[in-house]
Amino acid sequence: MGSGAGERLRAERRPVLFPFLLSLFCLALSEQIRYRIPEEMPKGSVVGNLAKDLGLGVHDLPTRKLRVSSEKPYFTVSAESGELLVSSRLDREQICGKKPACALEFEAVAENPLDFYHVNVEIEDINDHTPKFTQDSFELQIIESTKPGARFILGSAHDADIGTNSFQSYQLSPNDHFLLVNKEKLDGSKYPELVLKMSLDREEQKSYHLTLTALDCGNPPLSSTAQIDVLVTDANDNAPVFSQDIYRVSVPENVFSGTTVLQVMATDQDEGVNGKITFSFSEAEQITHFDLDSNTGVITMRNMLDYEEAKEYTIILEARDGGGMIAQCTVEIEVLDENDNAPEIIVQSLPDPIMENTALGTHIALLKIRDKDSGENGEVSCKLEGDVPFRILSSSSNTYKLVTDGVLDREQIPEYNITITATDRGRPPLSSSKSVTLHIGDVNDNAPVFHQASYAVHVAENNPPGASIAQVSALDPDLGPNGRVSYSIVASDLGPQALSSYVSLSAQSGVLFAQRTFDHEQLRAFQLTLQARDQGSPALGANVSLRVLVGDRNDNAPRVLYPALGPDGSALFDTVPRAAQPGYLVTKVVAVDADSGHNAWLSYHVLQASEPGLFSLGLRTGEVRTARALGDRDAARQRLLVSVRDGGQPALSATATLHLVFADSLQEALPDLSDRPAPSDPQAELQFYLVVALALISVLFLLAVTLAIALRLRRSSSAATWGCFHPDLCSKSPSAVPPSYSEGTLPYSYNLCVTQTGMTEFNFLKSSEQLSSGKDILCDGSSGPLFPPFNSSESTSHPQAPPNTDWRFSQAQRPGTSGSQNGDETGTWPNNQFDTEMLQAMILASASEAADGSSTLGGGAGTMGLSARYGPQFTLQHVPDYRQNVYIPGSNATLTNAAGKRDAKAPAGGNGNKKKSGKKEKK
């Protein structure tokens, strides 16, 4: 064997499937991997490629983590190559001693998944031990008178190796006086004897030096030597003589230590020191069970004997006198057997498991009974304990058969623990018992059984597709495939094509899945026939019926059948006699709900009615009846909006509109239906008004913001930026009325500009101390000036001129008191002071009310109350609202405080302003 690699014994793997499940590990496949290597291989030597032999690739090693599991770390696995390497010294003699076969067994473990592999490495013996003598030299004294043929026993050699490498023979160096004979003991070991060939003469040669060589049969053979010194003597003429050459004795194996076995006797004819004899064992170190008294020759027990270990012992004794003369004898001790060993029971050929359908009398196992004792002590009888369906039959000496003696049923008793008792015929008899577990194997003798005789499943409609709706379960008491149940649908009241679109059944779990959404209104129930079938051979099965009831959900709103729309899409109407009394059945709302149960329980409610108290509606019947008689103020055409609700959670509803016409005949009802527009929906009108109001408020807000920005810009700009103050358009004239701040006139002046187009514009200027409040700038127009131009000298002496006659009103627009027509027919401005003051008051009041957003004068919107007095054509578009500091031509009054004037002239309650004093009022 080379040291680099181990030799594979056989490329054989014997997979053994464990019949049980490991509690903490996966089911592992045991494979026997065998190697044979010599002992004393260097550390790191390759025994074999374990990964390759197990079918694992190099790329699998990092994940599988192949390793060795053993008590002593003799081997290891390379993580890179998967080779099995030697990790410590392998000394066969140290590991196994003298055993003929030496093997190391351990487990190889691979993870992911977890697997165990049995590995057996046989250690072969090499010739690494030489035979060794107990002594390096032996001294032998022989008197010269010894006759040829005398034998002298020499010390033997021992070799630790076994087989051919162990000790085989002795050799003696060449000489003329001695020869060597190889002798064999009862145990097969050899020892040398020295034989005298010719007589010795001390005068010729006093001593002889011989070499004894012990050889083994190894390759190459090893040997060792010992020196033999033979001394020729002449003083001691007589050697000791044993009384017997061979002593034989029988000793019971159970004798105690110190017991005398026998006594040897030897005599010497010499006297004195030469006649004193001492006894000794020739190989004292090999004698472990006996002691020898050197003076008396008594052999006693040192340790107890065991007949089963050694049946006899052969001992060589030496008797040596004082002169060195030696005599030898052989003591053979026979060990007598005692009944000290109980029988041993060995069960062979036991099948695992025993099938439950095994016939009566079938051979189950072979029982061998071993008793190390002999004779009657080794004769054994065997029997079974307890009431079990088995019995024992004697086959031969100490051999028995275990056979069935009853019916086996795994489902009732899956295993039997039998006790076998063996008793020998010794005195006293010894017995032993052994318990054996017999596992009963399963056969497919039981059909699956459902937990229920029939199944009923309630499934609410609108279920999601693929949802689990039921599960059936069947129990099969058999094991393995015989008890593995699969489920299937074998029949249904649905068509084959419809069945696959409705439900599916899991073959492994028995879970029934919905393939589609169920609709209670279309399918309320269907029935299936399910089958549970095992996987035995032949397979057994059972059927069960399963009924699926589809429950209702509130998924359908009520549908109104009456009233319905006409063929042209118009709403139909019902006529009610005008003389209908309370409780008169007008019509009936008819509705249906496709749901069932509480979900189809309909109730009727009135949502809107033209006259809420005119009609009543039956909560459950939907009947519309008159609640009171028709009044004069009730409209001839009525509208009812009816809601139909179901009883589901949440409730679903539908609406129906009833058009009712109070008429005694159809001809009387037709004009109302064709001429009068349909009454508008108050809710829709309210929403419309709210939208319009919101739009107006937004527009007003934007206008106010725009006006504020414009006023801000005007106040900050100079007067020269406005076209009304251009020199070529306007001329200045002195004021005809002097300023009078003490009279309550505000220090503001207004510039009136009359352009050629006839439109007027007022420009608001800031107050100025240099400018009189009565000064106006009058611009020429094509129709003549409104006020004639004044000179500065004429402004103080001439009275105010009457207005231009071109500023006219129509006859209906002429101002004046109610019922009077002052002025001429041409429509000149009234000269009557009372009419003028009344006009001023009306203008003030109307302007104030227009600003406040309300009118108390009874006029229409935008007329400032003048249309009632001066005609409907006299509106605010004819009279601009110049509220403060407005100078009225032809009048001595100046509107210095619009609020004050309004309070003085307007009726009480005009914004709650108090009246001014009479003095201020006159001014």
VOGUKE-683544 format. One line per 2 residues: number of its first residue (from 1); for each residue x, y, z of C-alpha. Coordinates in steps of 0.1 Angstrom, whole numbers, plus 5000, padded with zeros to 4 digits. Layout:
BEGIN
NUM	X Y Z  ...
//
This chain:
BEGIN
1	5000 5000 5000  5013 5034 4992
3	5010 5062 5017  4994 5087 4993
5	4960 5071 4989  4939 5044 5004
7	4927 5014 4984  4889 5011 4980
9	4879 4977 4991  4848 4975 4969
11	4830 5000 4949  4798 4990 4966
13	4772 5011 4983  4744 4994 5001
15	4715 5018 5006  4695 5009 5037
17	4662 5028 5041  4654 5034 5077
19	4619 5024 5086  4614 5051 5111
21	4615 5088 5112  4642 5106 5131
23	4627 5129 5157  4651 5158 5151
25	4665 5150 5117  4654 5143 5082
27	4651 5107 5069  4686 5099 5058
29	4697 5074 5033  4725 5052 5048
31	4752 5041 5024  4781 5018 5034
33	4814 5031 5020  4844 5008 5025
35	4881 5015 5023  4912 4994 5031
37	4944 5011 5041  4976 4999 5058
39	4985 5010 5092  5010 5037 5101
41	5000 5059 5071  5015 5094 5074
43	4992 5123 5086  4975 5139 5056
45	4976 5108 5035  4946 5104 5012
47	4923 5075 5021  4899 5080 4992
49	4877 5107 4975  4847 5105 4998
51	4827 5132 4981  4830 5115 4947
53	4821 5081 4962  4790 5097 4977
55	4780 5113 4944  4788 5149 4955
57	4805 5173 4932  4832 5197 4942
59	4808 5227 4938  4784 5211 4963
61	4810 5209 4991  4805 5245 5004
63	4767 5240 5008  4767 5204 5018
65	4795 5208 5045  4807 5172 5043
67	4824 5162 5075  4833 5132 5097
69	4815 5123 5129  4834 5099 5151
71	4846 5095 5187  4883 5097 5179
73	4896 5120 5152  4914 5095 5130
75	4902 5110 5097  4890 5143 5083
77	4875 5156 5050  4891 5181 5028
79	4868 5211 5023  4883 5218 4989
81	4885 5184 4973  4862 5162 4994
83	4890 5137 5000  4891 5116 5032
85	4925 5123 5049  4944 5107 5078
87	4945 5131 5107  4962 5110 5134
89	4985 5079 5138  4970 5046 5129
91	4986 5018 5149  4967 4986 5143
93	4982 4969 5174  4972 4998 5196
95	4937 5000 5181  4927 4964 5178
97	4954 4943 5195  4955 4907 5185
99	4921 4907 5168  4923 4891 5134
101	4902 4918 5117  4906 4955 5125
103	4882 4982 5111  4872 5017 5121
105	4836 5027 5115  4823 5062 5116
107	4796 5084 5100  4800 5109 5072
109	4775 5138 5076  4763 5161 5047
111	4739 5190 5053  4713 5208 5031
113	4697 5183 5031  4709 5163 5061
115	4722 5129 5052  4742 5102 5070
117	4766 5078 5054  4783 5048 5070
119	4820 5046 5063  4841 5015 5071
121	4879 5018 5070  4898 4984 5074
123	4933 4987 5089  4957 4962 5074
125	4987 4949 5094  5022 4957 5083
127	5053 4940 5095  5063 4968 5118
129	5071 4948 5149  5101 4924 5154
131	5099 4893 5175  5113 4901 5210
133	5127 4878 5237  5120 4884 5273
135	5157 4885 5279  5187 4895 5259
137	5207 4865 5271  5201 4831 5288
139	5226 4813 5310  5225 4775 5310
141	5247 4752 5332  5252 4717 5320
143	5274 4692 5338  5299 4674 5317
145	5284 4640 5325  5250 4649 5308
147	5241 4623 5283  5233 4633 5247
149	5196 4638 5240  5190 4659 5271
151	5166 4688 5264  5167 4722 5279
153	5137 4747 5274  5147 4782 5263
155	5129 4815 5266  5104 4822 5238
157	5100 4854 5217  5068 4874 5211
159	5057 4894 5181  5029 4920 5182
161	5020 4915 5146  4994 4890 5134
163	4991 4866 5106  5021 4860 5085
165	5038 4890 5100  5038 4874 5134
167	5066 4851 5148  5070 4818 5130
169	5103 4800 5139  5136 4799 5158
171	5171 4793 5145  5203 4785 5164
173	5238 4795 5154  5258 4765 5139
175	5278 4744 5164  5288 4707 5170
177	5273 4700 5204  5237 4714 5203
179	5207 4716 5181  5174 4735 5183
181	5138 4721 5182  5107 4742 5178
183	5079 4732 5201  5042 4743 5201
185	5020 4749 5230  4983 4741 5233
187	4974 4778 5224  4994 4775 5192
189	5024 4796 5204  5059 4782 5198
191	5089 4779 5221  5125 4766 5215
193	5142 4736 5231  5180 4731 5232
195	5190 4694 5226  5225 4681 5235
197	5239 4662 5205  5271 4649 5219
199	5288 4646 5253  5306 4676 5268
201	5341 4676 5282  5349 4704 5305
203	5386 4699 5301  5383 4706 5264
205	5359 4735 5265  5344 4751 5296
207	5317 4772 5279  5297 4776 5247
209	5283 4809 5233  5253 4803 5211
211	5230 4828 5193  5192 4822 5192
213	5173 4839 5164  5135 4844 5162
215	5121 4850 5127  5087 4861 5114
217	5074 4857 5079  5068 4893 5070
219	5080 4909 5038  5108 4916 5044
221	5111 4893 5075  5121 4908 5108
223	5141 4890 5134  5157 4894 5168
225	5184 4875 5187  5193 4864 5222
227	5226 4851 5235  5228 4816 5251
229	5258 4810 5274  5263 4773 5282
231	5286 4766 5312  5300 4731 5315
233	5304 4721 5352  5318 4691 5370
235	5313 4696 5407  5275 4691 5408
237	5270 4657 5396  5233 4653 5401
239	5205 4675 5387  5171 4679 5403
241	5145 4654 5392  5107 4660 5392
243	5085 4633 5404  5065 4636 5371
245	5074 4650 5338  5039 4662 5333
247	5014 4672 5360  4977 4673 5351
249	4950 4688 5373  4914 4699 5368
251	4901 4731 5385  4865 4745 5385
253	4863 4778 5370  4846 4794 5399
255	4874 4787 5425  4884 4817 5445
257	4918 4834 5446  4943 4817 5469
259	4930 4782 5464  4957 4755 5460
261	4957 4740 5426  4985 4714 5430
263	5021 4708 5444  5050 4697 5423
265	5078 4675 5438  5115 4674 5428
267	5146 4657 5444  5184 4661 5442
269	5208 4634 5453  5234 4659 5460
271	5240 4672 5495  5244 4706 5509
273	5240 4735 5487  5240 4714 5456
275	5210 4695 5469  5188 4725 5478
277	5160 4730 5451  5141 4762 5442
279	5110 4762 5419  5101 4789 5394
281	5080 4795 5363  5099 4793 5331
283	5080 4824 5317  5069 4841 5349
285	5057 4872 5331  5032 4852 5311
287	5016 4836 5341  4987 4858 5353
289	4963 4834 5369  4986 4814 5392
291	5012 4818 5419  5041 4794 5427
293	5058 4789 5461  5095 4787 5452
295	5104 4765 5482  5075 4741 5484
297	5063 4740 5447  5027 4747 5456
299	5007 4764 5428  4978 4786 5440
301	4951 4807 5423  4959 4844 5418
303	4928 4853 5397  4896 4835 5390
305	4894 4813 5360  4868 4815 5332
307	4861 4784 5313  4847 4804 5284
309	4880 4823 5282  4905 4795 5285
311	4897 4759 5289  4933 4748 5300
313	4966 4762 5309  5001 4747 5302
315	5029 4759 5325  5066 4750 5324
317	5082 4748 5359  5119 4748 5366
319	5136 4732 5396  5171 4746 5402
321	5196 4733 5428  5223 4752 5445
323	5249 4742 5419  5229 4756 5390
325	5215 4723 5378  5180 4727 5363
327	5152 4703 5358  5119 4711 5340
329	5084 4698 5340  5051 4706 5324
331	5019 4714 5344  4986 4711 5325
333	4956 4727 5343  4922 4719 5329
335	4894 4743 5337  4861 4727 5346
337	4829 4744 5334  4804 4757 5359
339	4768 4769 5352  4778 4805 5355
341	4765 4818 5322  4729 4825 5314
343	4716 4817 5280  4719 4843 5253
345	4690 4848 5228  4698 4859 5193
347	4670 4868 5169  4678 4864 5132
349	4659 4869 5100  4632 4890 5116
351	4612 4909 5090  4603 4945 5098
353	4574 4950 5095  4552 4918 5096
355	4523 4924 5073  4490 4923 5089
357	4476 4898 5063  4502 4872 5072
359	4486 4837 5073  4486 4815 5103
361	4517 4795 5109  4539 4818 5088
363	4576 4818 5098  4584 4851 5113
365	4620 4848 5128  4647 4824 5136
367	4658 4822 5173  4692 4810 5183
369	4700 4803 5219  4736 4804 5230
371	4749 4792 5263  4787 4794 5269
373	4785 4766 5294  4788 4730 5283
375	4770 4698 5289  4737 4702 5307
377	4746 4737 5316  4745 4746 5279
379	4712 4728 5271  4684 4754 5268
381	4646 4755 5265  4627 4785 5251
383	4592 4798 5255  4571 4830 5249
385	4555 4850 5277  4520 4864 5277
387	4491 4861 5253  4503 4870 5219
389	4493 4857 5184  4527 4840 5181
391	4544 4808 5192  4578 4791 5192
393	4586 4759 5175  4618 4739 5182
395	4639 4734 5150  4671 4719 5162
397	4695 4720 5191  4692 4754 5206
399	4674 4767 5175  4638 4778 5174
401	4613 4793 5150  4589 4821 5157
403	4556 4817 5138  4522 4834 5138
405	4494 4819 5158  4466 4844 5153
407	4450 4871 5131  4470 4903 5130
409	4453 4937 5126  4475 4968 5125
411	4447 4992 5130  4439 4976 5164
413	4474 4967 5175  4502 4983 5155
415	4530 4965 5173  4536 4936 5197
417	4563 4936 5224  4569 4899 5229
419	4592 4885 5256  4613 4854 5249
421	4626 4834 5279  4654 4808 5276
423	4663 4785 5305  4693 4761 5307
425	4694 4727 5326  4721 4736 5350
427	4721 4732 5387  4707 4757 5396
429	4692 4766 5362  4699 4800 5348
431	4675 4819 5325  4674 4851 5305
433	4647 4870 5287  4647 4892 5257
435	4620 4916 5245  4614 4920 5208
437	4592 4946 5192  4573 4932 5162
439	4560 4960 5140  4528 4951 5121
441	4529 4962 5085  4499 4978 5068
443	4479 4965 5039  4451 4984 5022
445	4422 4968 5040  4403 4999 5051
447	4384 5023 5028  4383 5060 5036
449	4354 5072 5058  4340 5107 5058
451	4335 5125 5090  4299 5133 5081
453	4273 5113 5062  4265 5144 5041
455	4275 5180 5040  4255 5212 5036
457	4274 5244 5029  4260 5279 5030
459	4277 5304 5007  4267 5340 5005
461	4264 5353 4969  4289 5377 4954
463	4317 5357 4968  4352 5364 4953
465	4363 5339 4927  4389 5314 4941
467	4376 5316 4977  4374 5285 4998
469	4338 5277 5005  4340 5243 5022
471	4363 5214 5032  4356 5178 5034
473	4377 5153 5053  4379 5115 5052
475	4399 5093 5075  4417 5062 5064
477	4433 5042 5093  4458 5026 5070
479	4493 5039 5067  4514 5054 5039
481	4499 5053 5005  4471 5031 5018
483	4460 5059 5041  4468 5088 5018
485	4434 5101 5006  4427 5121 4975
487	4394 5138 4967  4375 5143 4935
489	4341 5153 4922  4324 5124 4906
491	4289 5137 4900  4267 5168 4903
493	4233 5182 4892  4252 5207 4871
495	4263 5200 4836  4300 5188 4832
497	4309 5221 4816  4291 5242 4841
499	4306 5222 4870  4342 5232 4861
501	4331 5269 4859  4314 5268 4893
503	4336 5249 4917  4369 5230 4919
505	4381 5205 4946  4416 5202 4959
507	4427 5166 4956  4451 5167 4985
509	4433 5189 5011  4396 5184 5002
511	4390 5221 5001  4362 5232 4978
513	4369 5264 4959  4345 5287 4941
515	4356 5293 4905  4332 5321 4899
517	4309 5346 4918  4277 5330 4927
519	4244 5348 4921  4215 5338 4943
521	4190 5351 4918  4204 5327 4891
523	4214 5296 4911  4201 5291 4947
525	4215 5256 4953  4234 5227 4937
527	4245 5193 4948  4278 5175 4944
529	4289 5139 4949  4325 5138 4962
531	4347 5107 4964  4376 5100 4988
533	4400 5074 4974  4432 5061 4989
535	4464 5052 4969  4466 5016 4979
537	4467 4987 4955  4439 4980 4948
539	4426 5014 4957  4395 5018 4980
541	4371 5047 4980  4339 5062 4995
543	4314 5088 4983  4295 5115 5001
545	4270 5142 4990  4276 5179 4994
547	4249 5204 4989  4259 5241 4983
549	4232 5266 4993  4238 5301 4978
551	4227 5327 5004  4212 5360 4994
553	4228 5394 4998  4212 5427 4992
555	4228 5433 4958  4196 5442 4939
557	4178 5475 4942  4140 5475 4940
559	4126 5479 4905  4095 5500 4900
561	4070 5484 4878  4043 5511 4881
563	4042 5539 4874  4063 5534 4843
565	4073 5557 4814  4052 5558 4783
567	4064 5544 4750  4076 5578 4740
569	4095 5583 4772  4070 5606 4788
571	4057 5601 4823  4022 5588 4827
573	3996 5605 4849  3967 5594 4870
575	3935 5614 4873  3918 5620 4907
577	3882 5631 4909  3878 5665 4923
579	3852 5652 4947  3875 5625 4960
581	3870 5620 4997  3898 5613 5022
583	3911 5577 5019  3903 5575 4982
585	3926 5551 4964  3943 5571 4938
587	3969 5547 4925  3994 5521 4937
589	4032 5520 4934  4042 5485 4923
591	4078 5475 4928  4097 5442 4930
593	4131 5432 4944  4151 5403 4929
595	4165 5395 4963  4148 5372 4988
597	4139 5372 5024  4145 5404 5044
599	4164 5419 5015  4132 5419 4994
601	4110 5433 5021  4100 5467 5005
603	4088 5499 5022  4075 5530 5004
605	4083 5566 5015  4073 5600 5001
607	4104 5621 4993  4087 5652 4978
609	4052 5663 4973  4036 5694 4958
611	4012 5694 4987  4027 5674 5015
613	3994 5669 5034  3972 5661 5004
615	3981 5624 4999  3992 5595 5021
617	4013 5565 5011  4010 5530 5025
619	4043 5519 5041  4041 5483 5029
621	4014 5484 5002  4025 5514 4982
623	3989 5525 4979  3985 5563 4973
625	3953 5576 4989  3939 5611 4995
627	3945 5624 5030  3920 5652 5027
629	3896 5667 5002  3908 5689 4974
631	3908 5726 4984  3902 5756 4962
633	3938 5767 4967  3952 5733 4957
635	3967 5730 4923  3950 5708 4899
637	3982 5691 4890  4002 5673 4918
639	4036 5656 4918  4048 5629 4942
641	4083 5616 4944  4082 5581 4960
643	4112 5561 4973  4110 5524 4974
645	4135 5508 4999  4143 5472 5007
647	4151 5458 5041  4188 5449 5034
649	4218 5462 5052  4227 5486 5037
651	4193 5493 5022  4190 5499 4985
653	4163 5521 4970  4146 5533 4938
655	4124 5563 4931  4092 5567 4912
657	4075 5600 4902  4037 5601 4903
659	4019 5628 4882  3983 5633 4896
661	3957 5655 4880  3925 5664 4897
663	3899 5662 4870  3866 5645 4865
665	3874 5633 4830  3903 5628 4807
667	3892 5657 4785  3893 5680 4815
669	3928 5668 4825  3944 5672 4790
671	3945 5711 4790  3963 5711 4823
673	3988 5686 4810  3995 5705 4778
675	3992 5742 4787  4007 5745 4821
677	4043 5740 4825  4054 5714 4849
679	4060 5728 4884  4096 5735 4890
681	4115 5718 4916  4119 5741 4947
683	4152 5725 4955  4165 5732 4920
685	4152 5768 4921  4168 5774 4954
687	4201 5761 4941  4198 5783 4911
689	4192 5814 4932  4221 5807 4954
691	4244 5804 4924  4232 5836 4909
693	4236 5854 4943  4271 5841 4947
695	4280 5853 4912  4265 5888 4918
697	4284 5891 4951  4316 5881 4934
699	4311 5907 4906  4302 5934 4931
701	4333 5926 4951  4355 5928 4920
703	4339 5961 4910  4344 5975 4945
705	4380 5966 4944  4384 5981 4909
707	4367 6013 4920  4388 6016 4951
709	4420 6012 4930  4407 6038 4905
711	4399 6064 4933  4433 6059 4948
713	4449 6065 4915  4428 6096 4908
715	4435 6112 4941  4472 6107 4937
717	4473 6122 4902  4473 6159 4892
719	4443 6178 4879  4462 6183 4846
721	4459 6147 4837  4422 6148 4831
723	4408 6160 4798  4379 6179 4813
725	4403 6205 4826  4419 6212 4793
727	4421 6250 4786  4405 6248 4752
729	4375 6230 4764  4364 6248 4796
731	4363 6284 4808  4361 6296 4844
733	4333 6317 4857  4328 6332 4891
735	4304 6315 4915  4269 6328 4917
737	4266 6317 4954  4292 6327 4979
739	4307 6301 5001  4292 6298 5035
741	4311 6272 5056  4293 6282 5087
743	4260 6271 5072  4272 6234 5070
745	4284 6233 5034  4314 6210 5030
747	4345 6226 5017  4344 6207 4984
749	4337 6219 4949  4326 6199 4919
751	4334 6207 4883  4305 6201 4859
753	4316 6194 4824  4291 6193 4796
755	4307 6180 4764  4295 6183 4729
757	4279 6149 4730  4255 6159 4757
759	4270 6136 4784  4280 6150 4818
761	4309 6142 4840  4318 6153 4875
763	4353 6156 4886  4360 6156 4923
765	4387 6179 4934  4403 6183 4968
767	4392 6214 4988  4412 6245 4984
769	4412 6277 5004  4418 6298 4973
771	4389 6282 4954  4354 6292 4964
773	4329 6263 4969  4304 6279 4945
775	4328 6283 4915  4320 6261 4885
777	4336 6256 4852  4310 6254 4825
779	4318 6240 4791  4301 6250 4759
781	4279 6225 4741  4263 6224 4708
783	4228 6227 4723  4236 6258 4742
785	4250 6263 4777  4230 6251 4806
787	4240 6283 4825  4248 6314 4806
789	4283 6327 4811  4288 6352 4839
791	4312 6380 4843  4329 6386 4876
793	4310 6419 4880  4277 6403 4873
795	4281 6375 4897  4271 6395 4927
797	4242 6415 4914  4223 6393 4890
799	4199 6367 4902  4201 6331 4891
801	4187 6326 4856  4160 6300 4848
803	4171 6268 4832  4175 6264 4795
805	4143 6255 4778  4160 6228 4758
807	4162 6206 4789  4128 6192 4787
809	4106 6163 4798  4077 6148 4781
811	4042 6154 4794  4043 6123 4814
813	4077 6132 4829  4070 6167 4840
815	4077 6173 4876  4051 6187 4899
817	4027 6178 4927  4003 6150 4922
819	3975 6161 4899  3990 6193 4888
821	4008 6201 4855  4029 6232 4860
823	4047 6249 4832  4039 6251 4796
825	4033 6223 4772  4068 6225 4759
827	4081 6208 4790  4102 6237 4806
829	4116 6233 4841  4090 6242 4867
831	4093 6276 4882  4071 6269 4912
833	4093 6268 4943  4072 6243 4960
835	4074 6218 4931  4111 6224 4929
837	4117 6216 4966  4095 6185 4963
839	4115 6174 4934  4147 6179 4954
841	4134 6159 4983  4123 6131 4960
843	4157 6130 4944  4174 6129 4978
845	4152 6102 4992  4154 6081 4960
847	4192 6085 4958  4196 6075 4995
849	4174 6044 4990  4192 6034 4959
851	4225 6036 4978  4210 6016 5008
853	4196 5989 4984  4160 5994 4995
855	4131 6016 4985  4102 6027 5007
857	4086 6051 4983  4067 6024 4965
859	4085 6029 4932  4099 6002 4910
861	4135 5992 4911  4157 6019 4896
863	4129 6046 4895  4138 6064 4927
865	4101 6067 4934  4096 6091 4905
867	4078 6068 4881  4047 6069 4902
869	4046 6106 4902  4060 6116 4869
871	4052 6086 4848  4067 6051 4842
873	4093 6064 4818  4109 6086 4844
875	4137 6064 4858  4170 6069 4873
877	4187 6069 4840  4172 6103 4834
879	4183 6116 4868  4219 6108 4879
881	4225 6103 4917  4247 6132 4927
883	4242 6129 4964  4264 6155 4981
885	4273 6191 4972  4250 6191 4942
887	4239 6225 4930  4203 6224 4917
889	4197 6250 4890  4167 6272 4897
891	4169 6265 4935  4184 6283 4965
893	4192 6250 4983  4226 6234 4983
895	4228 6196 4992  4256 6200 5016
897	4246 6169 5036  4227 6142 5017
899	4221 6122 5049  4207 6152 5067
901	4184 6161 5038  4173 6126 5035
903	4164 6124 5071  4145 6156 5069
905	4125 6147 5038  4123 6109 5038
907	4097 6091 5058  4105 6079 5093
909	4126 6047 5095  4150 6056 5066
911	4180 6040 5080  4172 6053 5115
913	4188 6088 5110  4175 6116 5132
915	4160 6148 5117  4180 6180 5116
917	4169 6213 5131  4146 6236 5113
919	4173 6261 5107  4195 6237 5090
921	4166 6223 5071  4157 6257 5057
923	4193 6264 5047
//
